[in-house]
Amino acid sequence: MVRLEGIVPSLAIFLAIFAAAAWAIGLTTAKPGIRHIDLVTYTWTRWLLVSALALVYAFVTNRLAFPGWWPILMAAIAGVVDSTFGGLFYLLAMERTSAYQATTLSSTAPLWGVLGAVLVLGEPLLWQVIVAALLVIVGAAFLTERRQSAKSRAWLGAAFALITGILWGVAETVPAKFALEAGMTPEMLLLVFSIAGALGMLALVPVLRSRIPKRVERRGIRFIVLSATGGAFLGWLLWLHALDLAPASVVSPIRGSTMLFAFVYSIVFLRERPTPRALIGIALIACGVLLVSFT
């Protein structure tokens, strides 16, 4: 991992932490949200709302600027991988397993982000990253409950959540960093990112509708608004500014605190109670993320 000369800007650290707290809102509200709205409508509507918020914010702050087609392409790829496919896998996980399992496994994204930075951005691979990967794998095994009581096929939900973490980790570091280094503003990146994510999900609607019928209840709209504003828009805006101020390998592990925020949210607001086995898995994954964070 690249070491900075001097101290990493404290502003980038704080922005990444607050981004994690905001993202955790979106992760946790997805659970009650998909009880009232089908996950396809939930996903594309959420990112369409984020697109509108990003457009207004970029216009008001005078940060709308065409940076060239290469950063536009990178931002669009990040949006499709993260928002379309990552969001789809996460909501599928939420339908099949508990919120604390889904949020914990998907919150391994920092580890995969660091690995992506190593493999694509050319940063050195350290032993701490290898040990962290092993901790995450063992933790995932503990999170996959042996006795399935309330949830059927919970192991499949755990697998979907882990895939989500991989997609999120790679998308939010590698292509996003490429776009920022090419001169794209965080506001413009968020706009392209969210539009690509919404359009990507809309493109999948004809394929998914046969298995996921449309279902929209008025009570679910508030969860979409909360997830889009407090989770996706605010979280991504803070994250992209942090990524713009510091190397990807430095800020990526910091957002691992998303897991801790979401874990607390799921217990406080959703009244979920994790089993001792799940607590061991959470502790192992947290150790993996923290090991990378203090490298």
C-alpha positions in Angstrom: 0.0 0.0 0.0 1.3 3.4 -0.9 2.4 5.4 2.1 2.0 9.2 2.0 4.7 11.6 2.6 3.6 13.1 5.9 0.1 12.7 7.3 -2.9 11.8 5.2 -5.2 14.8 5.0 -7.5 14.7 8.0 -10.3 16.0 5.9 -10.2 12.9 3.6 -10.3 10.7 6.7 -13.4 12.4 8.1 -15.1 12.5 4.8 -14.6 8.7 4.3 -15.9 8.0 7.9 -19.0 10.2 7.3 -19.5 8.5 3.9 -19.5 5.2 5.7 -22.1 6.3 8.2 -24.3 7.6 5.3 -24.0 4.5 3.2 -25.0 2.4 6.2 -28.4 4.2 6.2 -29.0 3.0 2.6 -27.9 -0.5 3.5 -30.2 -0.7 6.5 -33.3 0.9 5.0 -33.2 -1.5 2.1 -34.5 -4.2 4.4 -37.9 -2.6 5.2 -38.0 -0.9 1.9 -38.3 -4.1 -0.2 -41.1 -5.3 1.9 -43.3 -2.6 0.3 -41.6 -2.2 -3.1 -40.2 -4.8 -5.4 -36.4 -4.7 -5.6 -36.3 -3.8 -9.3 -38.4 -0.7 -8.8 -36.6 0.1 -5.6 -33.2 0.1 -7.2 -33.9 2.1 -10.4 -36.1 4.6 -8.7 -33.5 5.1 -6.0 -30.7 5.9 -8.5 -33.0 8.0 -10.6 -33.7 10.2 -7.5 -29.9 10.3 -6.8 -29.4 11.5 -10.4 -31.8 14.3 -9.9 -30.2 15.3 -6.7 -26.7 15.2 -8.2 -27.8 17.3 -11.2 -29.3 20.0 -9.0 -26.3 20.0 -6.6 -23.7 20.1 -9.5 -25.6 23.0 -11.1 -26.0 25.0 -7.9 -22.3 24.5 -7.0 -21.2 25.3 -10.6 -19.4 21.9 -10.9 -20.9 20.7 -14.1 -18.0 20.4 -16.6 -17.4 18.0 -19.5 -14.1 16.2 -18.6 -13.7 14.1 -21.8 -15.1 10.7 -22.9 -12.6 8.6 -21.0 -13.6 9.7 -17.5 -17.2 9.6 -18.6 -16.7 6.0 -19.6 -15.0 5.2 -16.3 -17.8 6.8 -14.3 -20.4 5.0 -16.2 -18.7 1.6 -15.7 -18.5 2.3 -12.0 -22.2 3.1 -11.9 -23.3 0.0 -13.7 -21.0 -2.3 -11.8 -21.8 -0.7 -8.4 -25.4 0.5 -8.6 -26.9 -1.9 -11.1 -25.3 -5.2 -10.4 -24.0 -4.5 -6.9 -27.4 -3.1 -5.9 -29.3 -6.0 -7.4 -27.2 -8.6 -5.6 -27.5 -6.7 -2.4 -31.3 -6.6 -2.5 -31.4 -10.3 -3.5 -29.3 -11.0 -0.4 -31.6 -8.9 1.8 -34.5 -11.1 0.6 -32.7 -14.3 1.6 -30.9 -13.5 4.8 -30.9 -11.1 7.8 -29.8 -7.5 7.5 -26.8 -7.9 9.7 -25.5 -10.8 7.6 -26.1 -8.9 4.3 -24.6 -5.7 5.5 -21.6 -7.4 7.1 -20.6 -9.4 4.0 -21.3 -6.6 1.6 -19.2 -4.3 3.8 -16.1 -6.3 2.9 -15.9 -3.9 0.0 -12.8 -2.1 1.3 -10.8 -5.3 1.2 -11.7 -5.9 -2.5 -11.1 -2.2 -3.2 -7.6 -2.4 -1.8 -6.9 -5.6 -3.9 -8.3 -3.8 -6.9 -5.9 -0.9 -6.3 -3.0 -3.4 -6.0 -3.9 -5.2 -9.2 -5.0 -2.3 -11.4 -3.5 0.8 -9.9 -0.1 -0.8 -9.3 0.1 -0.5 -5.6 2.2 -3.1 -3.7 0.6 -6.2 -2.1 1.3 -6.5 1.6 1.0 -9.5 3.9 -1.6 -7.7 5.9 -3.9 -7.7 2.9 -3.5 -11.5 2.5 -4.2 -12.1 6.2 -7.2 -9.8 6.0 -8.6 -11.8 3.1 -8.3 -15.0 5.1 -10.1 -13.4 8.0 -12.9 -12.3 5.7 -13.3 -15.8 4.2 -13.5 -17.4 7.6 -15.9 -14.7 8.9 -18.1 -15.3 5.9 -18.2 -19.0 6.8 -19.4 -18.2 10.3 -22.0 -15.8 9.0 -23.5 -18.6 6.9 -25.7 -20.2 9.5 -25.7 -24.0 9.7 -29.3 -24.1 11.0 -31.7 -22.2 8.9 -34.7 -21.3 11.0 -36.4 -18.1 9.8 -34.7 -17.9 6.4 -34.6 -20.5 3.7 -31.5 -20.8 1.6 -29.7 -18.2 3.7 -26.4 -19.5 2.4 -27.4 -18.1 -1.0 -28.1 -14.7 0.5 -24.7 -14.8 2.1 -23.1 -15.6 -1.3 -25.0 -12.7 -2.9 -23.9 -10.3 -0.2 -20.2 -11.3 -0.6 -20.5 -10.8 -4.4 -22.0 -7.4 -3.7 -18.9 -6.5 -1.6 -16.6 -7.5 -4.4 -18.5 -5.4 -7.0 -18.8 -2.4 -4.7 -15.1 -2.6 -3.6 -13.8 -2.6 -7.2 -16.2 -0.1 -8.7 -15.8 2.5 -6.0 -12.0 2.6 -6.2 -10.5 1.7 -9.5 -12.8 3.3 -12.2 -13.8 6.1 -9.9 -10.1 7.0 -9.2 -9.3 6.8 -12.9 -12.1 9.3 -13.6 -11.0 11.7 -10.8 -7.4 11.6 -11.9 -8.5 12.5 -15.4 -9.9 15.7 -14.1 -13.6 14.8 -13.5 -15.2 16.6 -10.5 -16.8 14.5 -7.8 -20.1 16.1 -8.5 -20.0 15.3 -12.3 -18.8 11.8 -11.5 -21.7 11.2 -9.2 -24.1 12.5 -11.8 -22.8 10.1 -14.5 -22.4 7.3 -12.0 -26.1 7.5 -10.8 -27.5 7.9 -14.3 -25.6 4.9 -15.5 -26.8 2.9 -12.5 -30.4 3.8 -13.1 -30.3 3.1 -16.8 -28.6 -0.2 -16.2 -31.3 -1.4 -13.9 -34.0 -0.1 -16.3 -32.3 -2.2 -19.1 -32.7 -5.3 -16.9 -36.4 -4.7 -16.2 -37.7 -6.8 -19.1 -35.5 -9.7 -18.0 -36.3 -9.5 -14.3 -40.0 -8.8 -14.5 -40.9 -12.4 -15.2 -39.4 -13.4 -11.8 -39.9 -10.2 -9.9 -43.4 -8.8 -10.4 -44.0 -5.1 -9.9 -45.2 -4.2 -6.4 -45.4 -0.6 -5.2 -46.9 0.5 -1.9 -47.0 4.1 -0.7 -45.3 3.2 2.6 -42.2 2.1 0.7 -41.6 5.5 -0.9 -40.3 7.0 2.3 -37.6 4.3 2.4 -36.5 5.0 -1.1 -36.3 8.7 -0.4 -34.3 8.1 2.8 -32.0 5.6 1.1 -31.4 7.9 -1.9 -30.8 11.1 0.0 -29.2 10.0 3.3 -27.5 6.9 1.9 -26.6 7.0 -1.8 -26.4 10.8 -2.6 -24.8 12.0 0.6 -22.6 8.9 1.0 -21.3 9.0 -2.5 -20.7 12.7 -2.6 -18.6 12.5 0.6 -16.8 9.4 -0.6 -15.8 10.9 -4.0 -14.5 14.0 -2.3 -12.4 11.8 0.1 -11.2 9.8 -2.9 -10.2 13.0 -4.7 -8.1 14.1 -1.7 -6.2 10.9 -1.0 -5.1 7.6 -2.7 -7.7 4.9 -3.1 -5.7 2.4 -1.0 -5.7 4.9 1.9 -9.4 5.8 2.1 -10.8 2.5 0.9 -10.2 0.6 4.1 -11.6 3.5 6.2 -15.1 3.0 4.6 -15.0 -0.4 6.2 -16.7 1.3 9.2 -19.9 1.1 7.1 -20.2 -2.4 8.5 -20.1 -1.2 12.1 -22.6 1.6 11.5 -25.0 -0.7 9.6 -24.7 -3.4 12.3 -25.7 -0.8 15.0 -28.5 0.5 12.8 -30.0 -3.0 12.2 -30.0 -3.7 15.9 -31.4 -0.3 17.0 -33.9 0.3 14.3 -34.8 -3.1 12.9 -34.6 -4.9 16.3 -32.5 -7.7 14.9 -30.6 -9.9 17.3 -27.5 -11.7 15.9 -26.5 -15.1 17.1 -23.2 -15.8 18.8 -22.0 -17.5 15.7 -22.8 -14.4 13.6 -21.0 -12.2 16.2 -17.9 -14.3 15.7 -18.1 -13.8 11.9 -18.6 -10.1 12.3 -15.6 -9.9 14.6 -13.4 -11.8 12.2 -14.4 -9.6 9.3 -14.0 -6.4 11.4 -10.5 -7.6 12.2 -9.7 -8.1 8.6 -11.0 -4.6 7.7 -9.1 -3.0 10.6 -5.9 -4.8 9.7 -6.0 -3.3 6.3 -7.0 0.1 7.7 -3.9 0.3 9.9 -1.4 -0.9 7.3 
